[in-house]
Amino acid sequence: MPEKTLPAVHDGFMKPHEAARELGCGERWLRDGANHRGFPHHRLGKFLQFSRQDRDAIRVLCRVPARGMRAESRRRPQSTAKPVHSAT
């Protein structure tokens, strides 16, 4: 009886260097995040892999929200220089 083989399912899994390129970060930073900072990932045997959902979750985890400028910081500061008087 022939042995059954399972079809290879890629399902958006990427190796660390591929995922880092897509995320716009360094591979070492991504590996450290998976190993030490709790980034979502998969271990397939000894290999580290990142699914599409893992990469989306990392984007959300590392998002830095925009900060609006406070009203008082938008105004130009008043000059503290003393006015120059002309001699008459």
Sequence and secondary structure as in RCSB ss.txt:
>XXXX:A:sequence
MPEKTLPAVHDGFMKPHEAARELGCGERWLRDGANHRGFPHHRLGKFLQFSRQDRDAIRVLCRVPARGMRAESRR
RPQSTAKPVHSAT
>XXXX:A:secstr
          TT B HHHHHHHHTS HHHHHHHHHHS    EEETTEEEB HHHHHHHHHHT        HHHHS
     S       
